[in-house]
Amino acid sequence: MLSNLSIERLRQVHPELARRINNLVDALESEGIIIEIDTALRTPAEQDNLYAIGRTVPGTKVTHAKGFQSNHVIGCAVDVSPVDPILNRADWNATHPSWQRIVALAPAHGLRDGKSWHDLPHLELAEIPTEPTPEIQELCRVGGVQAVWDQLAIDEFSS
């Protein structure tokens, strides 16, 4: 079962993404794997701050996406982590079988993972571009997240 914080984070994203993530959570929990939603909707400023890490701010690079270039900013992506049941905290070991199950089950729930671009905790709606198009970025700047959701017209995915 998702924590209250994870549930609150899912309330911020596209309703169809939230539904698909909840279905994935149910499938994972049936195998004894618990996950948390670490990040969901981000503001463009939050995304720019992440982009600065490893560039103009000390640290290891976190993302390759600036401001409106991330699907987090349009509410169509989340970052997740499996929870170690003994330590009751996120398990960031990418070789752990729980990570492999998340990646393996994601497509069956209409989700694309970020593994191919080295962003393992990232899950997003499978039918959207991996990066918002310039048109979607401008729509978000002008009309906000809801305008983007209306434009995308994401259909319910049946797994």
C-alpha positions as semicolon CSV with decimal commas, in nm:
position;residue;x (nm);y (nm);z (nm)
1;M;0,000;0,000;0,000
2;L;0,129;0,343;-0,089
3;S;0,220;0,587;0,186
4;N;0,005;0,896;0,238
5;L;0,283;1,107;0,085
6;S;0,289;0,887;-0,227
7;I;-0,090;0,910;-0,255
8;E;-0,070;1,288;-0,228
9;R;0,195;1,298;-0,500
10;L;-0,024;1,090;-0,731
11;R;-0,308;1,338;-0,684
12;Q;-0,091;1,596;-0,863
13;V;-0,039;1,403;-1,187
14;H;-0,256;1,322;-1,485
15;P;-0,545;1,105;-1,358
16;E;-0,468;0,830;-1,609
17;L;-0,104;0,817;-1,497
18;A;-0,220;0,790;-1,136
19;R;-0,459;0,507;-1,229
20;R;-0,186;0,317;-1,415
21;I;0,063;0,362;-1,131
22;N;-0,195;0,233;-0,883
23;N;-0,250;-0,074;-1,103
24;L;0,126;-0,130;-1,117
25;V;0,145;-0,091;-0,739
26;D;-0,124;-0,359;-0,699
27;A;0,064;-0,597;-0,932
28;L;0,393;-0,539;-0,751
29;E;0,235;-0,578;-0,407
30;S;0,091;-0,915;-0,514
31;E;0,457;-1,018;-0,553
32;G;0,556;-0,867;-0,219
33;I;0,719;-0,556;-0,368
34;I;0,630;-0,222;-0,212
35;I;0,712;0,105;-0,391
36;E;0,694;0,471;-0,306
37;I;0,639;0,771;-0,531
38;D;0,948;0,986;-0,478
39;T;0,865;1,265;-0,723
40;A;0,563;1,350;-0,933
41;L;0,464;1,694;-1,064
42;R;0,748;1,947;-1,069
43;T;0,743;2,316;-1,142
44;P;0,969;2,442;-1,421
45;A;1,182;2,613;-1,152
46;E;1,222;2,284;-0,963
47;Q;1,322;2,114;-1,289
48;D;1,575;2,391;-1,364
49;N;1,720;2,350;-1,014
50;L;1,766;1,976;-1,075
51;Y;1,924;2,049;-1,414
52;A;2,176;2,282;-1,246
53;I;2,312;2,002;-1,026
54;G;2,642;1,888;-1,168
55;R;2,656;2,189;-1,396
56;T;2,643;2,514;-1,203
57;V;2,573;2,356;-0,863
58;P;2,809;2,097;-0,709
59;G;2,702;1,735;-0,737
60;T;2,642;1,457;-0,984
61;K;2,412;1,535;-1,276
62;V;2,053;1,443;-1,197
63;T;1,873;1,515;-1,523
64;H;1,925;1,613;-1,884
65;A;1,597;1,805;-1,901
66;K;1,561;2,177;-1,833
67;G;1,240;2,352;-1,725
68;F;0,958;2,254;-1,957
69;Q;1,156;1,970;-2,122
70;S;1,050;1,714;-1,861
71;N;0,731;1,511;-1,852
72;H;0,729;1,573;-1,476
73;V;0,648;1,940;-1,546
74;I;0,338;1,843;-1,744
75;G;0,225;1,595;-1,479
76;C;0,281;1,286;-1,694
77;A;0,575;1,123;-1,512
78;V;0,671;0,999;-1,165
79;D;0,986;0,869;-1,004
80;V;0,947;0,559;-0,788
81;S;1,160;0,344;-0,562
82;P;1,111;-0,001;-0,413
83;V;1,105;-0,012;-0,034
84;D;1,338;-0,250;0,147
85;P;1,093;-0,437;0,374
86;I;1,350;-0,491;0,649
87;L;1,498;-0,141;0,664
88;N;1,170;0,029;0,558
89;R;1,349;0,271;0,327
90;A;1,410;0,318;-0,045
91;D;1,638;0,062;-0,206
92;W;1,851;0,238;-0,471
93;N;2,045;-0,073;-0,578
94;A;1,957;-0,086;-0,949
95;T;2,058;-0,453;-0,970
96;H;1,803;-0,553;-0,704
97;P;1,528;-0,785;-0,839
98;S;1,258;-0,538;-0,729
99;W;1,389;-0,281;-0,978
100;Q;1,389;-0,543;-1,251
101;R;1,025;-0,630;-1,177
102;I;0,920;-0,264;-1,188
103;V;1,080;-0,225;-1,531
104;A;0,941;-0,559;-1,652
105;L;0,581;-0,487;-1,544
106;A;0,563;-0,120;-1,646
107;P;0,475;-0,179;-2,017
108;A;0,186;-0,408;-1,925
109;H;0,037;-0,109;-1,740
110;G;0,083;0,144;-2,020
111;L;0,399;0,290;-1,870
112;R;0,743;0,357;-2,018
113;D;1,044;0,344;-1,789
114;G;1,350;0,567;-1,807
115;K;1,601;0,283;-1,801
116;S;1,705;0,338;-2,164
117;W;1,821;0,692;-2,081
118;H;1,965;0,591;-1,742
119;D;1,679;0,723;-1,531
120;L;1,573;0,402;-1,362
121;P;1,318;0,542;-1,115
122;H;1,129;0,727;-1,391
123;L;0,790;0,603;-1,518
124;E;0,570;0,793;-1,764
125;L;0,267;0,749;-1,985
126;A;0,376;0,525;-2,273
127;E;0,192;0,707;-2,549
128;I;0,342;1,052;-2,498
129;P;0,678;1,166;-2,638
130;T;0,977;1,103;-2,410
131;E;1,018;1,481;-2,399
132;P;0,737;1,733;-2,436
133;T;0,731;1,876;-2,788
134;P;0,797;2,249;-2,831
135;E;0,422;2,292;-2,886
136;I;0,337;2,112;-2,560
137;Q;0,603;2,312;-2,374
138;E;0,451;2,638;-2,499
139;L;0,099;2,521;-2,416
140;C;0,214;2,447;-2,061
141;R;0,381;2,789;-2,032
142;V;0,064;2,966;-2,149
143;G;-0,223;2,746;-2,033
144;G;-0,078;2,533;-1,756
145;V;-0,086;2,162;-1,689
146;Q;-0,462;2,119;-1,739
147;A;-0,437;2,268;-2,088
148;V;-0,170;2,010;-2,170
149;W;-0,383;1,727;-2,034
150;D;-0,678;1,845;-2,241
151;Q;-0,460;1,861;-2,552
152;L;-0,305;1,517;-2,497
153;A;-0,646;1,348;-2,452
154;I;-0,494;1,035;-2,297
155;D;-0,724;0,733;-2,321
156;E;-0,773;0,479;-2,047
157;F;-0,529;0,191;-2,081
158;S;-0,659;-0,156;-2,003
159;S;-0,399;-0,396;-1,876
